[in-house]
Amino acid sequence: MTDDTRSRPHRFASVLATVTALLALAGCGAEVAGGAAVVGAMQAEQATQARQQQAQVVDGLKAAQAASLARAASAAD
């Protein structure tokens, strides 16, 4: 049966079903995009925290190295 031979209510129902399916798919896409944005924000926060921890470790290592050099210099005197 072609669209020309369908009655008007059948064509309307078909169009309505297509539009409903497209809106549902669009809603899923928006949900996925929103989820991706949240994950991206979380990963950015984790990267920031990792950089802060890395800086603390480097600072600690530098302080330990300076203390070691100071002890060595003191022992040499």
Secondary structure, DSSP 8 states (H G I E B T S, - for coil): --TTTS-HHHHHHHHHHHHHHHHHHHHHHHHHHHHHHHHHHHHHHHHHHHHHHHHHHHHHHHHHHHHHHHHHHHHH-
